[in-house]
Amino acid sequence: MTEYVLAFDIGGTYIKAAALTRRGELLPGTMAIYPAESNGSREEILERLATLACQQSARLPPNAILAGIGYAFPGPFDYEEGISYMQGQCKYDRIYGVSLRPELLVRLQRLGAKLATDFRIGFANDAALFALGEALGGQAAGCRRVVCVTIGTGIGSAFLEDGQLVPSRADVPPDGWLYRLPLRDGIVEDYISARGLQRLAAEQGIVDPPGGAAQVAELARAGSAAAAVAYSRFGELLGEALQRHAADFAPEVIVLGGQLSRSSDLFADALREALPAGTAVRVSADTSRSTFAGVAGLLQRRPVDGR
C-alpha cells in the first residue's frame, strides 16, 4: 500500500491543504482551502485540525496509509515541541501553550485515521517552509541570498543563503523574523499585515471596508486615489522594515508570498524605492505550493529549522 503525507498551511483566515507522496509529489485533486475558524475555543480549534486531517485523508486512494502530517504554522511557535505561543494576533489565541502533537494524535486515532507505524506529526514555520520551497523551484531558485516575506493576517519572513535557512546571524534578525522588530510607534506586524493595510486605508478615509484589504485593492484598481495612496504607503513601510537587513544581508531578490502579495502591483514600486539599488522584488507563483514542498521535506526527516 502506498504511503502519503498531508500538508497544511495554517493561516489566520484560511487553512490550505494538500496530499503528497512521501517523495513530495502533489497528489492531483487533493488541494483544498478551508475556513480557519482560528478564533474558536481550544477544543474547537483542536477538533477542527483533526477533522480536516481526516477529510483530507478521505481524498487519498483506497487502502492508502497516512505516513505523516506536516503543519506550517506562523510564529511565535515552538516547532520542535509543537506548542503555539501566538497571542493577541486575532488568531489561535486559545491554543496558547497547548502541546498540539499529542492532542492531535489522540483525536486522529479516535476519528479512525489509518496511520503508518512510523507516523509522525511535524511543525515548522510557514515562512521558512515557503522560502525552502521557493528555493527548490520557485522565484528564489538559483539565487545565493534571498529574503522571503509572506504577508497576510501577519508577516512572516525567512533568510536563505545557498538554499539553507539562516536563523541567527549578525546580518539577519533573530530567528529570521521581522514581525517583532520595532517600526515607528510599534512593531513591524502592526504595519505590515492586513490590519496594518486597513489602518492606512482608514487614514485615507476608507474606514472598515467590508472586504478588508482585498476591497481596498479593488478600489485602487478602480481608480480610487485614496486606496492607491494607502497601498503605496504600505510598500514604503515594508521597505522601511526591510532596509537595514536588506543592506546588511544584501539579498539578490526579495520574494513576496501570502494573501497580500496578490496586490503587490499596488505597492511593489514603493517597496523597490526603499530598498538598496539592484535588489529585485518577485512574487511567488503559488505560496501554498511552495509551502507544501517545504512540508514534504520536513516529513522526510530532513530537518527544517523554523525557529
C-alpha positions in Angstrom: 0.0 0.0 0.0 1.3 3.5 -0.9 2.0 5.9 1.9 1.1 9.6 1.7 1.7 12.7 3.8 -0.7 15.6 4.4 0.4 19.2 4.3 -1.4 22.0 6.0 -0.6 25.7 5.6 -2.2 27.3 8.7 -3.3 30.9 8.3 -5.5 33.1 10.4 -8.2 33.3 7.8 -7.8 30.1 5.7 -6.2 26.7 6.1 -4.8 25.3 2.8 -4.2 21.6 2.4 -2.8 19.0 0.1 -1.7 15.4 0.0 1.7 14.3 -1.3 3.6 11.2 -1.8 6.5 10.6 0.6 8.8 11.9 -2.2 6.9 15.2 -2.2 4.8 14.7 -5.4 1.5 16.6 -5.2 -1.5 14.2 -5.5 -3.9 15.6 -8.0 -7.3 16.5 -6.7 -6.3 16.9 -3.1 -5.6 20.6 -2.8 -8.3 22.3 -0.7 -9.0 25.5 1.1 -10.9 25.6 4.4 -12.0 28.5 6.6 -9.6 28.6 9.5 -12.1 29.4 12.3 -9.0 30.5 14.3 -10.9 32.4 16.9 -12.7 29.3 18.3 -12.3 27.7 21.7 -9.3 25.5 22.4 -11.4 22.4 21.8 -13.0 23.7 18.6 -9.6 24.5 17.1 -8.1 21.1 18.0 -11.2 19.3 16.7 -11.1 21.3 13.5 -7.5 20.5 12.8 -8.1 16.8 13.4 -11.3 16.7 11.4 -9.6 18.5 8.4 -6.9 15.9 8.5 -9.5 13.1 8.3 -11.3 14.9 5.5 -8.0 15.2 3.6 -7.3 11.5 4.3 -10.6 10.6 2.6 -9.2 12.1 -0.6 -6.4 9.5 -0.7 -6.7 6.4 -2.9 -8.3 3.3 -1.3 -6.1 1.5 1.2 -3.7 4.4 1.4 -1.7 4.7 4.6 -1.0 8.1 6.2 2.7 8.4 6.9 2.6 11.8 8.4 1.1 15.3 8.7 3.1 18.5 8.4 1.8 21.8 9.7 3.2 25.1 8.5 2.3 27.4 11.4 3.1 31.1 11.8 5.1 32.2 14.9 5.7 32.6 17.7 5.7 28.8 18.0 7.9 26.1 19.5 8.3 24.0 16.4 10.3 21.2 18.0 7.7 20.6 20.7 4.6 21.6 18.7 3.4 24.4 21.0 1.8 27.6 19.8 2.7 30.8 21.5 0.5 33.1 19.4 -1.4 35.6 21.4 -3.0 38.9 20.7 -2.8 38.4 16.9 -6.5 37.7 16.4 -5.8 34.1 15.6 -5.3 30.9 17.6 -5.2 32.7 20.9 -7.0 29.8 22.7 -4.4 27.2 21.9 -1.6 29.3 23.5 0.7 26.9 25.4 -1.0 23.7 24.1 1.2 20.8 23.1 -0.5 20.1 19.8 1.1 16.8 18.8 -0.4 14.5 21.5 -3.7 16.4 21.3 -4.0 15.8 17.5 -2.8 12.2 17.6 -5.4 11.1 20.1 -8.1 12.8 18.0 -6.9 11.3 14.8 -7.0 7.8 16.3 -10.5 8.4 17.6 -11.6 9.6 14.2 -10.3 6.4 12.7 -7.5 7.6 10.5 -5.2 4.9 9.0 -1.8 5.7 10.3 1.6 4.1 9.4 3.6 2.5 12.2 6.2 5.3 11.9 3.5 8.0 11.6 4.7 11.5 12.7 3.4 14.9 13.0 5.8 17.8 12.2 5.6 21.5 12.7 7.7 24.3 11.1 7.5 28.0 10.5 5.3 28.8 7.5 7.6 31.4 6.1 10.6 29.1 6.5 8.9 26.3 4.6 7.7 28.8 1.9 11.3 30.0 1.5 12.7 26.5 1.1 10.0 25.7 -1.5 10.8 28.8 -3.4 14.5 27.9 -3.4 13.7 24.5 -4.7 11.8 25.5 -7.8 10.3 28.9 -7.4 11.3 32.6 -7.6 14.4 32.0 -5.5 15.8 29.1 -7.5 19.5 29.7 -8.4 19.9 32.7 -6.1 22.6 32.8 -3.5 21.0 35.1 -1.0 17.2 35.5 -0.7 14.8 37.1 1.7 11.3 35.6 1.6 8.3 37.5 3.1 4.8 36.3 3.5 2.1 38.9 4.2 -1.5 38.1 5.3 -3.1 38.3 8.7 0.5 38.9 9.9 4.0 38.9 8.3 6.4 36.0 8.1 10.0 36.1 7.0 13.0 33.9 6.3 16.5 34.5 5.1 18.2 32.0 2.8 21.9 31.6 1.8 22.8 28.9 -0.7 19.4 27.3 -0.3 19.8 27.0 3.5 17.9 28.9 6.2 20.0 31.4 8.2 18.1 31.6 11.5 20.6 33.6 13.6 23.5 35.8 12.4 24.6 39.4 12.7 23.1 40.3 9.3 19.7 38.8 9.9 17.1 39.5 12.6 16.9 36.9 15.5 15.3 33.7 14.1 15.0 35.4 10.7 11.8 37.0 11.9 10.9 40.6 11.0 7.5 40.7 12.6 8.6 41.6 16.1 11.2 44.3 15.2 10.4 47.9 16.2 8.9 50.1 13.5 7.6 53.6 14.0 5.5 53.5 17.2 5.0 49.7 17.3 6.4 46.6 15.7 6.6 45.6 12.1 3.5 43.4 12.2 1.4 46.4 13.4 2.0 47.9 10.0 2.8 45.1 7.6 -0.3 42.9 7.8 -4.0 43.0 6.8 -4.8 45.2 9.8 -1.9 47.5 9.1 -3.2 48.0 5.5 -6.7 48.7 6.7 -5.3 51.3 9.2 -3.5 53.0 6.3 -6.8 52.9 4.3 -8.6 54.4 7.3 -6.1 57.3 7.4 -7.2 58.0 3.8 -10.9 57.9 4.7 -11.6 54.3 3.8 -12.9 53.1 7.1 -13.7 49.4 7.7 -14.2 48.2 4.1 -16.4 45.1 4.2 -14.0 43.2 2.0 -10.9 44.2 4.0 -7.6 44.7 2.3 -8.8 43.0 -0.9 -11.6 45.5 -1.2 -9.1 48.3 -0.8 -7.1 46.8 -3.6 -10.2 46.7 -5.8 -10.8 50.4 -5.1 -7.3 51.2 -6.0 -7.5 49.4 -9.3 -10.8 51.1 -10.0 -9.2 54.5 -9.7 -9.5 55.4 -6.0 -6.6 57.8 -5.3 -7.1 57.2 -1.5 -6.8 53.5 -1.9 -3.8 53.8 -4.1 -2.1 56.1 -1.5 -2.8 53.5 1.2 -1.1 50.8 -0.8 1.8 53.0 -1.7 2.4 53.8 2.0 2.2 50.1 2.7 5.1 49.5 0.3 7.1 52.3 1.8 6.6 50.9 5.3 7.6 47.4 4.1 10.7 48.8 2.6 11.5 50.6 5.8 11.1 47.4 7.7 13.5 45.6 5.3 16.0 48.4 4.8 18.6 47.6 7.4 18.7 43.8 6.8 18.5 44.3 3.0 21.6 46.4 3.3 23.4 44.1 5.7 22.4 40.7 4.2 22.5 42.0 0.6 19.9 39.7 -0.9 19.7 39.3 -4.7 16.0 39.0 -4.5 13.1 39.5 -2.1 10.3 37.1 -2.8 6.8 38.0 -1.7 4.1 35.5 -0.8 0.8 35.4 1.1 -2.6 36.9 0.5 -1.5 40.5 0.3 1.2 39.6 -2.3 -1.6 39.3 -4.8 -1.9 43.1 -4.5 1.9 43.6 -5.0 1.3 45.6 -8.2 -0.1 48.3 -6.0 2.9 48.6 -3.6 6.0 46.9 -5.2 7.2 50.1 -6.8 7.2 52.0 -3.5 8.9 49.0 -1.9 11.7 48.9 -4.5 12.4 52.6 -4.0 13.0 52.0 -0.3 15.5 49.1 -0.9 19.2 49.2 -1.9 19.7 49.7 -5.6 19.7 46.4 -7.6 17.5 44.4 -5.1 15.0 42.5 -7.2 11.4 42.0 -5.9 9.5 39.0 -7.2 6.1 37.5 -6.3 5.6 33.8 -5.7 3.5 32.0 -8.4 1.8 30.0 -5.6 2.6 30.5 -1.9 0.9 27.3 -0.8 2.6 25.0 -3.4 6.0 26.3 -2.2 5.0 25.8 1.4 3.8 22.3 0.7 7.1 21.5 -1.0 8.8 22.6 2.3 6.4 20.4 4.3 7.3 17.4 2.2 10.9 17.8 3.1 10.1 18.2 6.8 8.3 14.9 6.8 11.1 13.1 5.0 13.0 13.8 8.2 15.2 16.4 6.6 15.4 18.9 9.4 13.9 22.3 8.9 14.9 25.0 11.4 11.9 27.1 11.6 12.6 28.8 14.9 
